[in-house]
Amino acid sequence: MRYKGSANELILESAVLNQLVACPQFRLNCYMMTLTEWHMLFINILLDRCNISSGSLPTVVLQLLTLTSLIMPKGTVVLAYSGGLDTSCILVWLKEQGYDVITYLANIGQDEDFEAARKKAESLGAKKVFIEDLRSDFVEDFIWPSVQANAVYEDRYLLGTAIARPCIARRQVEIARKEGAQFVSHGATGKGNDQIRFELTCYALYPEVKIIAPWRIPEFYTRFRGRTDLMEYAQKHGIPVPVTPRAPWSMDANLMHISYESGILENPKSHAPADLYLMTKNPEDSPNVPDVLEIEFKNGVPVRVMHVKEGKSKETPLDIFSYLNEIGGKHGVGRIDIVENRFIGMKSRGIYETPGGTLLLKAHLDIETFTMDKEVRRIKQGLGVKFSELVYNGFWYSPECDFVRHCIAKSQENVEGKVQLSVFKGQVYVLGRESPKSLYNEELVSMDVQGDYDPCDASGFIRINAVRLREHHRLQGPSGNKQ
């Protein structure tokens, strides 16, 4: 180690400091020590190897603090990690900034080589790697409440990504608390909804947490302006890079759906390429024979699905949803191409395929109408719209969303029974339904049997409803529009 001046005026050259700090092995060794052990080691090196007298200790300590600030960890961060290029670069970048990094991968049904991702994270210096199988939690705690709500954003989007984010972030926060991490981090962009969904969940469940969002940090996003910059950084730092060409769009997959956006899809007029879809077959190429399913509900959630012709049945939440995905995907059900309104204030084009969710929406709407009082359902419809907006905007763990979920769950107490569906060539057809809680009275509604109903009562019903209309037209006259 070199120094300038006398022993009493020790000034380590900044270039030497920088070289020392940049040495990965040196940093790794320091991270493995306690702060006290590091201080003692550094002082002993200076005293023993540089012939520094004990009288120089005040200056030595000053230099020690300078170096400590450069190399000691700033804290521990739990990074939501995918194993892809972006989050791998973020992992290394966070370490460059002086953080200890714990990586966390959530298995929510995406097609991923989790062990390969684990090895990659470890090779890049992750302090720990957590791989969490959240598929059952995702179905029971997030998809099922959305089914109860008939959750659809802006009349078309079934919220597959929006409901996955609080599921992922909930476990991320649990790991952060368990590991004593002060920070969490993610790879969501600064223009999208996901940054909001992740962070609102983290703040709700871990109010003291600090969030590192690299794509909103100027030093990061000015350094990495595109994929080329990321690739160059990866090659420089030994980060394995993809060997297959990247699709000209971005994709997010989970058990509920796959979404596609960005790249060539940003032009809303451009048609989606035929090879884009991974979860569903082209309806034109789907089987020429329909699959008939019977879905049984209790408290508004499916408890059993059976293939009527094959006799095959599934009864656990994860098995039920996976099987519905299989049948729906086989027939090309659940494809949509939309422009939606992001919470952050811009419109975006998204393409989604949600086969199992689409089947459940059709079946649940049917059994709900069959078993629920008309006025209760009217109120519940409004709650479903509110729920969808809250979830889309990232407020799953807000007090208002908790209240709405409880109200919706209350409305589902009598939503029980079986619905039979035909799934064929991209379409879902309801064939019939039955329920022990049905409000349908076949005798009462029959055109062939009078039942417990006096048709004369309809006259008074009509006259009472006509009072308002008569008075409006008598006092203000008919409207000018011809109807």
Beta strands, then each sheet from edge to edge (+ up, - down):
strand 1: 3-4
strand 2: 11-12
strand 3: 75-80
strand 4: 99-107
strand 5: 128-133
strand 6: 183-185
strand 7: 210-212
strand 8: 250-253
strand 9: 258-261
strand 10: 291-298
strand 11: 301-307
strand 12: 313-314
strand 13: 335-341
strand 14: 347-353
strand 15: 417-424
strand 16: 427-434
sheet 1: 1+ 2-
sheet 2: 5+ 4+ 3+ 6+ 7+
sheet 3: 8+ 9- 14+ 13-
sheet 4: 12+ 11- 10+ 15- 16+
end
